Amino acid sequence: MTQTPKFDGGSDADRKRLLEVHREYLAANGVMDTSALRKHWRNDIIGFNLNGHTYVGLEEWTKLWDYYRTQIV
């Protein structure tokens, strides 16, 4: 992160934990670690990528990473 986030509410411990969880998610997503992503996703979450595609739930998102892992890594 290049800027310090601004929070409105929650305790210092809550805000610290939120940043930790967000960093864990970014790290897992950055290396296509679908096992680690399972800790951060629920099946009712809708995800978007920078190309405008929509993914509903973890299974669709991990299916995408399973494909790209064979193309990139």
C-alpha positions, 0 to 999 in steps of 0.5 A: 500500500502506498497510502495510509488507509483512513478508517472510520470506526472499529478499534485499533486491534480491529483495524490492524486485523483488517489490514492483516487479512487484506494483505493475506488475501492480496498475497494469496491472490498474487501467487494464485494460491487457491488454498489460501484464498479459501480462507478469505472467500465465501461462495456468495461473494462476487469478484471482479477483475480489471477486464470487467469480468464478474466471478460469483463465488470462490469456485468460479474465481479458483477455476480462473486461477487454475487455468491461468496457473498453467499458462503463466507459471 
